[in-house]
Amino acid sequence: MESPFLSILVLVAVVLLVVVTGGIGYLTLADWRDRRRREEEKRTTRSATPKRR
């Protein structure tokens, strides 16, 4: 017979796995969004500044 302690332990492990996976996904998405925004700003500032000769 399965002990209730093991069931709770498995449930906690699954919940923590979901939370950690979600956090990694969020950080990856935020980094991708920020990188895209920085590249867009770099592109607009480069085209807005006059060229020197």
All heavy atoms as TSV, in Angstrom:
chain	resi	resn	atom	element	x	y	z
A	1	MET	N	N	0.839	-1.186	0.000
A	1	MET	CA	C	0.000	0.000	0.000
A	1	MET	C	C	0.886	1.252	0.000
A	1	MET	O	O	1.897	1.305	0.671
A	1	MET	CB	C	-0.895	-0.028	1.234
A	1	MET	CG	C	-1.846	1.109	1.277
A	1	MET	SD	S	-3.149	0.741	2.448
A	1	MET	CE	C	-3.612	2.359	2.856
A	2	GLU	N	N	0.450	2.224	-0.755
A	2	GLU	CA	C	1.232	3.448	-0.885
A	2	GLU	C	C	1.001	4.360	0.316
A	2	GLU	O	O	-0.124	4.547	0.762
A	2	GLU	CB	C	0.799	4.168	-2.169
A	2	GLU	CG	C	1.868	5.039	-2.741
A	2	GLU	CD	C	1.444	5.608	-4.079
A	2	GLU	OE1	O	1.031	4.833	-4.944
A	2	GLU	OE2	O	1.506	6.829	-4.197
A	3	SER	N	N	2.060	4.921	0.804
A	3	SER	CA	C	1.948	5.800	1.971
A	3	SER	C	C	1.488	7.196	1.526
A	3	SER	O	O	1.872	7.679	0.455
A	3	SER	CB	C	3.293	5.838	2.667
A	3	SER	OG	O	3.803	7.103	2.797
A	4	PRO	N	N	0.691	7.882	2.334
A	4	PRO	CA	C	0.245	9.245	1.984
A	4	PRO	C	C	1.417	10.216	1.901
A	4	PRO	O	O	1.372	11.182	1.137
A	4	PRO	CB	C	-0.696	9.635	3.118
A	4	PRO	CG	C	-0.917	8.428	3.942
A	4	PRO	CD	C	0.085	7.395	3.542
A	5	PHE	N	N	2.463	9.940	2.657
A	5	PHE	CA	C	3.646	10.812	2.625
A	5	PHE	C	C	4.286	10.802	1.239
A	5	PHE	O	O	4.669	11.851	0.714
A	5	PHE	CB	C	4.649	10.360	3.683
A	5	PHE	CG	C	5.922	11.154	3.668
A	5	PHE	CD1	C	5.943	12.463	4.107
A	5	PHE	CD2	C	7.100	10.586	3.195
A	5	PHE	CE1	C	7.110	13.203	4.085
A	5	PHE	CE2	C	8.272	11.316	3.171
A	5	PHE	CZ	C	8.279	12.630	3.624
A	6	LEU	N	N	4.393	9.627	0.632
A	6	LEU	CA	C	4.983	9.538	-0.706
A	6	LEU	C	C	4.112	10.226	-1.746
A	6	LEU	O	O	4.617	10.875	-2.663
A	6	LEU	CB	C	5.210	8.072	-1.094
A	6	LEU	CG	C	6.362	7.373	-0.400
A	6	LEU	CD1	C	6.438	5.911	-0.827
A	6	LEU	CD2	C	7.669	8.074	-0.701
A	7	SER	N	N	2.808	10.110	-1.610
A	7	SER	CA	C	1.899	10.781	-2.547
A	7	SER	C	C	2.062	12.294	-2.469
A	7	SER	O	O	2.111	12.985	-3.492
A	7	SER	CB	C	0.454	10.409	-2.237
A	7	SER	OG	O	0.254	9.036	-2.410
A	8	ILE	N	N	2.156	12.806	-1.254
A	8	ILE	CA	C	2.328	14.251	-1.072
A	8	ILE	C	C	3.680	14.686	-1.617
A	8	ILE	O	O	3.801	15.722	-2.277
A	8	ILE	CB	C	2.175	14.622	0.417
A	8	ILE	CG1	C	0.721	14.407	0.850
A	8	ILE	CG2	C	2.601	16.052	0.676
A	8	ILE	CD1	C	0.491	14.544	2.334
A	9	LEU	N	N	4.694	13.873	-1.381
A	9	LEU	CA	C	6.037	14.197	-1.863
A	9	LEU	C	C	6.076	14.239	-3.397
A	9	LEU	O	O	6.674	15.154	-3.982
A	9	LEU	CB	C	7.031	13.167	-1.336
A	9	LEU	CG	C	8.501	13.540	-1.340
A	9	LEU	CD1	C	8.727	14.803	-0.523
A	9	LEU	CD2	C	9.333	12.398	-0.795
A	10	VAL	N	N	5.425	13.290	-4.038
A	10	VAL	CA	C	5.377	13.277	-5.497
A	10	VAL	C	C	4.596	14.488	-6.014
A	10	VAL	O	O	5.006	15.132	-6.986
A	10	VAL	CB	C	4.757	11.952	-6.005
A	10	VAL	CG1	C	4.421	12.038	-7.477
A	10	VAL	CG2	C	5.694	10.793	-5.738
A	11	LEU	N	N	3.502	14.832	-5.365
A	11	LEU	CA	C	2.713	15.997	-5.774
A	11	LEU	C	C	3.530	17.283	-5.646
A	11	LEU	O	O	3.519	18.125	-6.550
A	11	LEU	CB	C	1.443	16.082	-4.931
A	11	LEU	CG	C	0.519	17.248	-5.251
A	11	LEU	CD1	C	-0.035	17.103	-6.665
A	11	LEU	CD2	C	-0.592	17.334	-4.232
A	12	VAL	N	N	4.253	17.425	-4.552
A	12	VAL	CA	C	5.096	18.613	-4.355
A	12	VAL	C	C	6.194	18.668	-5.418
A	12	VAL	O	O	6.485	19.740	-5.968
A	12	VAL	CB	C	5.694	18.623	-2.922
A	12	VAL	CG1	C	6.791	19.666	-2.791
A	12	VAL	CG2	C	4.601	18.863	-1.901
A	13	ALA	N	N	6.775	17.521	-5.747
A	13	ALA	CA	C	7.826	17.488	-6.769
A	13	ALA	C	C	7.275	17.909	-8.127
A	13	ALA	O	O	7.918	18.672	-8.858
A	13	ALA	CB	C	8.428	16.092	-6.852
A	14	VAL	N	N	6.085	17.451	-8.471
A	14	VAL	CA	C	5.477	17.813	-9.758
A	14	VAL	C	C	5.152	19.303	-9.792
A	14	VAL	O	O	5.412	19.996	-10.789
A	14	VAL	CB	C	4.230	16.944	-10.027
A	14	VAL	CG1	C	3.434	17.484	-11.189
A	14	VAL	CG2	C	4.629	15.500	-10.262
A	15	VAL	N	N	4.612	19.824	-8.702
A	15	VAL	CA	C	4.285	21.257	-8.642
A	15	VAL	C	C	5.548	22.094	-8.775
A	15	VAL	O	O	5.578	23.087	-9.525
A	15	VAL	CB	C	3.519	21.582	-7.341
A	15	VAL	CG1	C	3.432	23.080	-7.111
A	15	VAL	CG2	C	2.126	20.963	-7.382
A	16	LEU	N	N	6.611	21.712	-8.071
A	16	LEU	CA	C	7.866	22.461	-8.180
A	16	LEU	C	C	8.444	22.388	-9.588
A	16	LEU	O	O	8.985	23.379	-10.093
A	16	LEU	CB	C	8.884	21.937	-7.166
A	16	LEU	CG	C	8.634	22.336	-5.714
A	16	LEU	CD1	C	9.629	21.643	-4.801
A	16	LEU	CD2	C	8.720	23.835	-5.544
A	17	LEU	N	N	8.328	21.239	-10.224
A	17	LEU	CA	C	8.815	21.099	-11.592
A	17	LEU	C	C	8.059	22.023	-12.538
A	17	LEU	O	O	8.660	22.686	-13.391
A	17	LEU	CB	C	8.676	19.648	-12.040
A	17	LEU	CG	C	9.221	19.295	-13.414
A	17	LEU	CD1	C	10.727	19.519	-13.447
A	17	LEU	CD2	C	8.894	17.860	-13.747
A	18	VAL	N	N	6.748	22.110	-12.368
A	18	VAL	CA	C	5.937	22.999	-13.208
A	18	VAL	C	C	6.301	24.461	-12.949
A	18	VAL	O	O	6.445	25.258	-13.898
A	18	VAL	CB	C	4.432	22.748	-12.963
A	18	VAL	CG1	C	3.581	23.837	-13.583
A	18	VAL	CG2	C	4.033	21.392	-13.505
A	19	VAL	N	N	6.497	24.825	-11.693
A	19	VAL	CA	C	6.845	26.207	-11.358
A	19	VAL	C	C	8.211	26.582	-11.924
A	19	VAL	O	O	8.378	27.658	-12.526
A	19	VAL	CB	C	6.807	26.415	-9.824
A	19	VAL	CG1	C	7.443	27.730	-9.426
A	19	VAL	CG2	C	5.378	26.345	-9.323
A	20	VAL	N	N	9.190	25.711	-11.773
A	20	VAL	CA	C	10.538	25.999	-12.291
A	20	VAL	C	C	10.522	26.077	-13.820
A	20	VAL	O	O	11.123	26.982	-14.411
A	20	VAL	CB	C	11.547	24.945	-11.786
A	20	VAL	CG1	C	12.866	25.044	-12.523
A	20	VAL	CG2	C	11.762	25.102	-10.298
A	21	THR	N	N	9.806	25.170	-14.465
A	21	THR	CA	C	9.716	25.193	-15.925
A	21	THR	C	C	9.034	26.472	-16.406
A	21	THR	O	O	9.474	27.097	-17.373
A	21	THR	CB	C	8.958	23.955	-16.425
A	21	THR	OG1	O	9.623	22.793	-15.956
A	21	THR	CG2	C	8.894	23.930	-17.942
A	22	GLY	N	N	7.974	26.874	-15.726
A	22	GLY	CA	C	7.296	28.125	-16.077
A	22	GLY	C	C	8.194	29.329	-15.880
A	22	GLY	O	O	8.195	30.253	-16.695
A	23	GLY	N	N	8.974	29.328	-14.813
A	23	GLY	CA	C	9.892	30.440	-14.561
A	23	GLY	C	C	10.969	30.541	-15.617
A	23	GLY	O	O	11.308	31.634	-16.083
A	24	ILE	N	N	11.507	29.404	-16.021
A	24	ILE	CA	C	12.519	29.403	-17.077
A	24	ILE	C	C	11.919	29.889	-18.394
A	24	ILE	O	O	12.533	30.667	-19.130
A	24	ILE	CB	C	13.152	28.009	-17.220
A	24	ILE	CG1	C	14.006	27.700	-16.003
A	24	ILE	CG2	C	13.983	27.900	-18.501
A	24	ILE	CD1	C	14.527	26.290	-15.941
A	25	GLY	N	N	10.718	29.450	-18.685
A	25	GLY	CA	C	10.039	29.913	-19.900
A	25	GLY	C	C	9.803	31.412	-19.873
A	25	GLY	O	O	10.004	32.105	-20.864
A	26	TYR	N	N	9.382	31.933	-18.719
A	26	TYR	CA	C	9.157	33.374	-18.591
A	26	TYR	C	C	10.451	34.156	-18.780
A	26	TYR	O	O	10.477	35.171	-19.481
A	26	TYR	CB	C	8.543	33.693	-17.225
A	26	TYR	CG	C	8.472	35.167	-16.954
A	26	TYR	CD1	C	7.513	35.951	-17.569
A	26	TYR	CD2	C	9.396	35.782	-16.112
A	26	TYR	CE1	C	7.460	37.311	-17.350
A	26	TYR	CE2	C	9.350	37.138	-15.887
A	26	TYR	CZ	C	8.375	37.903	-16.502
A	26	TYR	OH	O	8.340	39.250	-16.289
A	27	LEU	N	N	11.525	33.705	-18.133
A	27	LEU	CA	C	12.803	34.411	-18.270
A	27	LEU	C	C	13.317	34.372	-19.709
A	27	LEU	O	O	13.875	35.357	-20.198
A	27	LEU	CB	C	13.838	33.814	-17.320
A	27	LEU	CG	C	13.602	34.085	-15.836
A	27	LEU	CD1	C	14.618	33.322	-15.004
A	27	LEU	CD2	C	13.662	35.565	-15.542
A	28	THR	N	N	13.121	33.256	-20.387
A	28	THR	CA	C	13.542	33.142	-21.785
A	28	THR	C	C	12.748	34.106	-22.663
A	28	THR	O	O	13.308	34.802	-23.514
A	28	THR	CB	C	13.368	31.701	-22.272
A	28	THR	OG1	O	14.132	30.834	-21.431
A	28	THR	CG2	C	13.812	31.542	-23.710
A	29	LEU	N	N	11.449	34.164	-22.442
A	29	LEU	CA	C	10.597	35.074	-23.214
A	29	LEU	C	C	10.963	36.527	-22.945
A	29	LEU	O	O	11.054	37.334	-23.880
A	29	LEU	CB	C	9.128	34.825	-22.877
A	29	LEU	CG	C	8.121	35.720	-23.582
A	29	LEU	CD1	C	8.123	35.438	-25.086
A	29	LEU	CD2	C	6.739	35.503	-23.005
A	30	ALA	N	N	11.203	36.876	-21.679
A	30	ALA	CA	C	11.565	38.250	-21.330
A	30	ALA	C	C	12.906	38.633	-21.953
A	30	ALA	O	O	13.071	39.750	-22.461
A	30	ALA	CB	C	11.613	38.410	-19.816
A	31	ASP	N	N	13.877	37.715	-21.934
A	31	ASP	CA	C	15.185	37.994	-22.534
A	31	ASP	C	C	15.061	38.183	-24.036
A	31	ASP	O	O	15.651	39.103	-24.603
A	31	ASP	CB	C	16.143	36.849	-22.221
A	31	ASP	CG	C	17.532	37.104	-22.767
A	31	ASP	OD1	O	18.081	38.190	-22.503
A	31	ASP	OD2	O	18.061	36.210	-23.464
A	32	TRP	N	N	14.261	37.344	-24.686
A	32	TRP	CA	C	14.060	37.460	-26.134
A	32	TRP	C	C	13.409	38.807	-26.474
A	32	TRP	O	O	13.824	39.500	-27.391
A	32	TRP	CB	C	13.182	36.309	-26.618
A	32	TRP	CG	C	12.772	36.423	-28.044
A	32	TRP	CD1	C	13.519	36.154	-29.141
A	32	TRP	CD2	C	11.493	36.855	-28.536
A	32	TRP	NE1	N	12.788	36.379	-30.271
A	32	TRP	CE2	C	11.544	36.814	-29.937
A	32	TRP	CE3	C	10.318	37.267	-27.896
A	32	TRP	CZ2	C	10.461	37.175	-30.717
A	32	TRP	CZ3	C	9.247	37.624	-28.675
A	32	TRP	CH2	C	9.324	37.579	-30.069
A	33	ARG	N	N	12.391	39.195	-25.674
A	33	ARG	CA	C	11.692	40.456	-25.919
A	33	ARG	C	C	12.627	41.638	-25.711
A	33	ARG	O	O	12.641	42.575	-26.521
A	33	ARG	CB	C	10.497	40.525	-24.975
A	33	ARG	CG	C	9.527	41.628	-25.281
A	33	ARG	CD	C	8.387	41.629	-24.294
A	33	ARG	NE	N	8.928	41.684	-22.939
A	33	ARG	CZ	C	8.420	41.052	-21.908
A	33	ARG	NH1	N	7.385	40.286	-22.045
A	33	ARG	NH2	N	8.962	41.166	-20.713
A	34	ASP	N	N	13.439	41.608	-24.645
A	34	ASP	CA	C	14.364	42.706	-24.375
A	34	ASP	C	C	15.440	42.796	-25.440
A	34	ASP	O	O	15.813	43.892	-25.867
A	34	ASP	CB	C	15.018	42.534	-23.008
A	34	ASP	CG	C	14.038	42.761	-21.873
A	34	ASP	OD1	O	12.956	43.332	-22.116
A	34	ASP	OD2	O	14.352	42.348	-20.738
A	35	ARG	N	N	15.961	41.651	-25.882
A	35	ARG	CA	C	16.990	41.656	-26.927
A	35	ARG	C	C	16.427	42.249	-28.216
A	35	ARG	O	O	17.088	43.036	-28.892
A	35	ARG	CB	C	17.485	40.230	-27.156
A	35	ARG	CG	C	18.742	40.185	-27.993
A	35	ARG	CD	C	19.313	38.784	-28.158
A	35	ARG	NE	N	19.048	37.872	-27.063
A	35	ARG	CZ	C	18.353	36.738	-27.193
A	35	ARG	NH1	N	17.858	36.393	-28.362
A	35	ARG	NH2	N	18.162	35.939	-26.172
A	36	ARG	N	N	15.198	41.865	-28.541
A	36	ARG	CA	C	14.556	42.397	-29.746
A	36	ARG	C	C	14.375	43.915	-29.653
A	36	ARG	O	O	14.610	44.646	-30.612
A	36	ARG	CB	C	13.203	41.713	-29.911
A	36	ARG	CG	C	12.759	41.597	-31.317
A	36	ARG	CD	C	11.557	40.711	-31.399
A	36	ARG	NE	N	10.522	41.460	-32.060
A	36	ARG	CZ	C	9.251	41.198	-32.020
A	36	ARG	NH1	N	8.807	40.192	-31.327
A	36	ARG	NH2	N	8.391	41.918	-32.654
A	37	ARG	N	N	13.975	44.388	-28.458
A	37	ARG	CA	C	13.778	45.823	-28.260
A	37	ARG	C	C	15.104	46.573	-28.360
A	37	ARG	O	O	15.182	47.635	-28.991
A	37	ARG	CB	C	13.151	46.063	-26.889
A	37	ARG	CG	C	12.821	47.519	-26.628
A	37	ARG	CD	C	12.244	47.729	-25.242
A	37	ARG	NE	N	12.994	47.079	-24.190
A	37	ARG	CZ	C	14.081	47.591	-23.624
A	37	ARG	NH1	N	14.570	48.743	-24.030
A	37	ARG	NH2	N	14.711	46.938	-22.661
A	38	ARG	N	N	16.190	46.025	-27.766
A	38	ARG	CA	C	17.498	46.680	-27.850
A	38	ARG	C	C	18.001	46.755	-29.281
A	38	ARG	O	O	18.553	47.769	-29.703
A	38	ARG	CB	C	18.513	45.933	-26.981
A	38	ARG	CG	C	18.401	46.232	-25.516
A	38	ARG	CD	C	19.602	45.699	-24.759
A	38	ARG	NE	N	19.838	44.284	-24.985
A	38	ARG	CZ	C	19.456	43.306	-24.181
A	38	ARG	NH1	N	18.810	43.589	-23.076
A	38	ARG	NH2	N	19.729	42.045	-24.464
A	39	GLU	N	N	17.815	45.668	-30.038
A	39	GLU	CA	C	18.254	45.685	-31.437
A	39	GLU	C	C	17.463	46.700	-32.247
A	39	GLU	O	O	18.021	47.384	-33.105
A	39	GLU	CB	C	18.107	44.292	-32.047
A	39	GLU	CG	C	19.126	43.303	-31.528
A	39	GLU	CD	C	18.866	41.894	-32.008
A	39	GLU	OE1	O	17.874	41.669	-32.736
A	39	GLU	OE2	O	19.660	40.997	-31.638
A	40	GLU	N	N	16.166	46.818	-31.967
A	40	GLU	CA	C	15.344	47.808	-32.674
A	40	GLU	C	C	15.788	49.223	-32.322
A	40	GLU	O	O	15.890	50.080	-33.202
A	40	GLU	CB	C	13.869	47.610	-32.307
A	40	GLU	CG	C	12.931	48.532	-33.039
A	40	GLU	CD	C	12.908	48.306	-34.533
A	40	GLU	OE1	O	13.120	47.165	-34.968
A	40	GLU	OE2	O	12.695	49.277	-35.275
A	41	GLU	N	N	16.079	49.484	-31.041
A	41	GLU	CA	C	16.574	50.808	-30.647
A	41	GLU	C	C	17.912	51.110	-31.297
A	41	GLU	O	O	18.145	52.227	-31.755
A	41	GLU	CB	C	16.725	50.877	-29.130
A	41	GLU	CG	C	15.436	51.025	-28.382
A	41	GLU	CD	C	15.643	51.039	-26.876
A	41	GLU	OE1	O	16.808	50.936	-26.429
A	41	GLU	OE2	O	14.640	51.145	-26.156
A	42	LYS	N	N	18.793	50.114	-31.358
A	42	LYS	CA	C	20.099	50.312	-31.972
A	42	LYS	C	C	19.940	50.644	-33.455
A	42	LYS	O	O	20.613	51.513	-33.986
A	42	LYS	CB	C	20.946	49.054	-31.807
A	42	LYS	CG	C	22.402	49.248	-32.132
A	42	LYS	CD	C	23.179	47.950	-32.047
A	42	LYS	CE	C	23.189	47.415	-30.632
A	42	LYS	NZ	N	23.985	46.179	-30.516
A	43	ARG	N	N	19.021	49.938	-34.109
A	43	ARG	CA	C	18.778	50.170	-35.526
A	43	ARG	C	C	18.222	51.575	-35.772
A	43	ARG	O	O	18.635	52.257	-36.703
A	43	ARG	CB	C	17.786	49.124	-36.053
A	43	ARG	CG	C	18.168	48.578	-37.380
A	43	ARG	CD	C	17.224	47.508	-37.869
A	43	ARG	NE	N	17.326	46.307	-37.033
A	43	ARG	CZ	C	16.298	45.670	-36.490
A	43	ARG	NH1	N	15.076	46.104	-36.686
A	43	ARG	NH2	N	16.471	44.600	-35.755
A	44	THR	N	N	17.287	52.032	-34.926
A	44	THR	CA	C	16.689	53.356	-35.135
A	44	THR	C	C	17.673	54.462	-34.795
A	44	THR	O	O	17.700	55.484	-35.481
A	44	THR	CB	C	15.410	53.521	-34.309
A	44	THR	OG1	O	15.705	53.301	-32.938
A	44	THR	CG2	C	14.331	52.568	-34.772
A	45	THR	N	N	18.500	54.289	-33.745
A	45	THR	CA	C	19.456	55.337	-33.415
A	45	THR	C	C	20.573	55.403	-34.450
A	45	THR	O	O	21.087	56.475	-34.753
A	45	THR	CB	C	20.075	55.140	-32.015
A	45	THR	OG1	O	20.672	53.849	-31.952
A	45	THR	CG2	C	19.024	55.284	-30.948
A	46	ARG	N	N	20.947	54.264	-35.021
A	46	ARG	CA	C	21.969	54.244	-36.050
A	46	ARG	C	C	21.492	54.964	-37.302
A	46	ARG	O	O	22.225	55.709	-37.925
A	46	ARG	CB	C	22.354	52.803	-36.380
A	46	ARG	CG	C	23.649	52.725	-37.142
A	46	ARG	CD	C	24.036	51.301	-37.498
A	46	ARG	NE	N	23.846	50.397	-36.369
A	46	ARG	CZ	C	23.515	49.123	-36.507
A	46	ARG	NH1	N	23.310	48.613	-37.706
A	46	ARG	NH2	N	23.383	48.333	-35.465
A	47	SER	N	N	20.227	54.765	-37.660
A	47	SER	CA	C	19.716	55.406	-38.871
A	47	SER	C	C	19.368	56.870	-38.630
A	47	SER	O	O	19.331	57.656	-39.563
A	47	SER	CB	C	18.486	54.656	-39.383
A	47	SER	OG	O	17.448	54.725	-38.436
A	48	ALA	N	N	19.143	57.267	-37.372
A	48	ALA	CA	C	18.785	58.653	-37.068
A	48	ALA	C	C	20.010	59.552	-36.964
A	48	ALA	O	O	19.907	60.758	-37.167
A	48	ALA	CB	C	17.987	58.720	-35.771
A	49	THR	N	N	21.168	59.008	-36.621
A	49	THR	CA	C	22.360	59.833	-36.477
A	49	THR	C	C	22.943	60.108	-37.862
A	49	THR	O	O	23.013	59.235	-38.711
A	49	THR	CB	C	23.427	59.136	-35.611
A	49	THR	OG1	O	23.722	57.865	-36.178
A	49	THR	CG2	C	22.940	58.978	-34.194
A	50	PRO	N	N	23.379	61.366	-38.083
A	50	PRO	CA	C	23.960	61.694	-39.382
A	50	PRO	C	C	25.319	61.015	-39.570
A	50	PRO	O	O	26.069	60.832	-38.620
A	50	PRO	CB	C	24.112	63.216	-39.334
A	50	PRO	CG	C	24.078	63.587	-37.897
A	50	PRO	CD	C	23.315	62.504	-37.196
A	51	LYS	N	N	25.617	60.672	-40.797
A	51	LYS	CA	C	26.896	60.024	-41.113
A	51	LYS	C	C	27.994	61.050	-41.234
A	51	LYS	O	O	27.815	62.117	-41.795
A	51	LYS	CB	C	26.767	59.270	-42.444
A	51	LYS	CG	C	25.624	58.307	-42.478
A	51	LYS	CD	C	26.162	56.945	-42.381
A	51	LYS	CE	C	24.968	55.992	-42.479
A	51	LYS	NZ	N	25.221	54.726	-42.023
A	52	ARG	N	N	29.169	60.732	-40.665
A	52	ARG	CA	C	30.335	61.604	-40.803
A	52	ARG	C	C	31.194	61.153	-41.951
A	52	ARG	O	O	31.275	59.991	-42.266
A	52	ARG	CB	C	31.174	61.561	-39.519
A	52	ARG	CG	C	30.551	62.229	-38.360
A	52	ARG	CD	C	31.598	62.343	-37.311
A	52	ARG	NE	N	30.998	62.606	-36.006
A	52	ARG	CZ	C	31.678	62.673	-34.910
A	52	ARG	NH1	N	32.977	62.488	-34.924
A	52	ARG	NH2	N	31.087	62.940	-33.776
A	53	ARG	N	N	31.890	62.106	-42.513
A	53	ARG	CA	C	32.812	61.784	-43.605
A	53	ARG	C	C	34.204	62.152	-43.221
A	53	ARG	O	O	34.528	62.964	-42.505
A	53	ARG	CB	C	32.434	62.510	-44.884
A	53	ARG	CG	C	31.177	61.949	-45.450
A	53	ARG	CD	C	30.940	62.564	-46.790
A	53	ARG	NE	N	29.784	61.882	-47.379
A	53	ARG	CZ	C	29.718	61.586	-48.623
A	53	ARG	NH1	N	30.683	61.889	-49.436
A	53	ARG	NH2	N	28.675	61.000	-49.090
